[in-house]
Amino acid sequence: MHKSKLFGLMATIALASCASQADQQFSKTDYVDPFIGTGFHGHTFPGPTMPFGMVQLSPDTHIMGWDASSGYHYGDSLIYAFSHTHLSGTGIGDLGDVALLPYSGAGEVKPVGAFDKSSEVAKPGYYKVDLKNYGVKAELTATNRVGFHRYTYNNPAERRVMLDLGHVLQPNWGHKILENHINVENNQTISGTAVTQGWAHRQTVSYRIEFAEPFDSLKLYKNGVEEVANLPLIETSDADLKLHMKFPNSDQPVLVKVAISPIDEAGAAKNMREEVIHWEFDRLAADAQHQWEHSLNKIQIETNDESVRKNFYTALYHTMIAPNQYQDVDGRYIGMDKQVHTATNGYTNYTVFSLWDTFRTMHPLMTIINPEQAKAWGEVMVKAYDEGGIMPRWPLYANYTGCMVGYPAVSLLADLAAKDMAPANLDKWVEASQQTAIYRPDMVEKLKGTREVDIMTMHPYYKEKYGFVPADSIAESVSWGLEMAYYDWCVAQLAKAAGNTAVADEFSKKGDYWKRYFDPSTGFMRGVMGDGSFREPFNPRYSAHMKSDYVEGNAFQWSYFVPHDVNGMIELHGGKNKFEAALDTLFTTSSHIDGEEASADITGLIGQYAHGNEPSHHMAYLYNWTDAPYKAQERLDQIMKDFYLNEPAGIIGNEDCGQMSAWYVMSALGFYQVCPGEAVYTIGRPMVDRAVIPVADGKKQFEIIVHDNSPENLYVKEVKLNGKTLDTPFFTHKDIVEGGKLEFFMSPTHN
């Protein structure tokens, strides 16, 4: 071996060793701030949960309205309860099940805790707050299916706990209790089942509550009136039930374990026995932190900018909260047919898929850093078809919902197939996708009379009948038309992979239906009337929430959604130069939005680009299809610096179950997938100085090195993949998963 080669090898080993030591010098969980996103309209929650866990144990400070979607808002100062199920970053709320509140002093039917922000602590797997009006310190931690509470009282003679079975989030939006069955088995154990109706048409959660010590008195309130409460107490009612337990005089904390189950109380009891057999709170909190540390190590970054480090690991944390496991330890789960099933062959059931948001970045990110998880979610989509008759759009606790646009589940399947992560036999996947992508009167009949019927709107009917959605027949026609064209392209890709030429040809043609909405005279996608004319008058800034031709946006924010045919979109614009000019206008025009009923989701504006909502997320990267990719780097630098901040209001819109955060994670690494279903990434402006992603089951790694990175050096001068300069700003998924090195060379000036 030549000395020069030997020296190079030793230097490489030394560099790797130093990097490894540097990675180990800080805990990833120390750089997660669960309060980021709890302000403005981020709608995240700060309480403990496990990666994709079933329990999300968190304080409920906000009950009414939009900002109650997660039950918590940073600006609040009252806590109504600590409940065990929550949604992360959604624009609609639900859940808030099995609500407990510690307090001191008698005489209150509905005690409410007051707190100062200075007493709050939140980190992965742990939350703490002082209820100053009661002199109680409340601490929370969790496993996948069990919440663990520790309540420490200043007054040892006044150790009380309320179980509020009338507690729901957003009752002013129709969320209500349908039924409560409760069984106070003895003075240490309570079990029960709650049935609610809200966003989910019928949601059921069973639970088991165990106290480390017996309570010595019990009070039951029904609709605010005290009733006799003798043990054992069994009650079934749709009334507002509240139980108050008082514990003996002691200076010891009250310890409470709460297990939940989607099936029954026996399932909750088994979940508790399997996951938490002890009463050691600190041990459980340490276990939770350790598990989060392991999960966050799926990407190891280096940066001299502490704000980038904190943004990055908080964002990565938020990508791992949902979807949620929805299955007991014995494998039983509720399917989309509302029947009890038992998982086989390693299957795990999940719920809470914000697919219209997360198909864009969160799911593609998981194909890189957590491929087994990504594949499992694809199987959940197909299993939902088998059990419920159609793949879901926004499944919530075994309920179909009609939230958002189209049939994005097909995007997950197409992306898995494109990345060689699908089963060898794709026939079932093609069947499920094909049957989900058409109008299904049988599903309307099956689900009529329930909120689940909203899964089937008339948009696919018009698409199938006319080749476009008439704007004078139904609202939001343009958004649905554009997204269905992309989803139909996804179906075609699956069919091609399966060798099903007939289906591939049929849906490839439908993938071109987006062209019907493009108006060459304005350069915008516009509503098309039943007679074939464009809707008049036309104002590209106009928005009317749920009433206009566009979903949660306007023509500016929807005219660039053709991820599967960017070159075709450029051609209709008249070429690269005109397309670049259109993007320039998008980012530089006035941010004024017209319309008295404009969507509140239009936030994070740069011109008319709206980063606070998902339809805009790919737009800056479209400059990579022009001769001015440096403009993408400018806009990405601006977005990451202005719209991702280390503060409660640091997320510029609804976090949406990991999508807003996944966008930051991938963009900070320096690349992005514009079109899920095509296993190609395009480069951006990396924020990290170095990153290592374990791939191939940890046997290899994909390394990203950013030379001369700084706030001033925001432009990419050159990119090398495994030592070879990229001629175009694109590389493949295969390049990542086979391991290798992606190098960025940064500059203060653009090429």
Buried (B, 14 or more C-beta within 10 A) or exposed (E): EEEEEEEEEEEEEEEEEEBEEEBEEEBBBBBBBBBBBBBBBBBBBBBBBBBBBBBBBBBBBBBEEBBBBBBBBBEBEBBBBBBBBBBBBBBBBBBBBBBBBBBBEEEEBBBBBEBEEEEBBBBBBBBBBBBBBBBBBBBBBBBBBBBBBBBBBEBBEBBBBBBBBBBBBBBEBEBEBEBBBBBBBEBBBBBBBBBBBBBBBBBBBBBBBBBBBEBEEBBBBBEEEEEEBEEEBEBEBEBBBBBBBBBEEEEEBBBBBBBBBBBBBBBBBBBBEBBBEEBEBEEBBBBBBEBBBEBBBBBBBBBEBEBBBBBBBBBBBBBBBBBBBBBBBBBBBBBBBEEBBEBEEEBBBBBBBBBBBBBBBBBBBBBBBBBEBBBBBBBBBBBBBBBBBBBBBBBBBBBBBBBBBBBBBBBBBBBBBBBEBBBEEBEBBBBBBBBBBBBBEEBBEBBEEBBBBBBBBBBBBBBEEBBBBBBEBBBBBBBBBBBBBBBBBBBBBBBBBBEBEEBBEBBBEBBBBBBBBBBEEEBBBBBBBEEEEBBEEBEBBBBBBEEBBBBBBBBBBBBBBBBBBBEBBBEBBEEBEBBBBBBBBBBEBEBEBEBEEBBBBBBBBBBBBBBBBBBBBBBBBBBBBBEBBBBBBBBBBBBBBEBBBBBBBBBBBBBBBBBBBBBBBBBBBBBBBBBBBBBBBBBBBBBBBBBBBBBEEEEBBBBBBBBEBEEEBBBBBEBBBEEEEBEEBBBBBEBBBEBBEBBBBBBEEBE
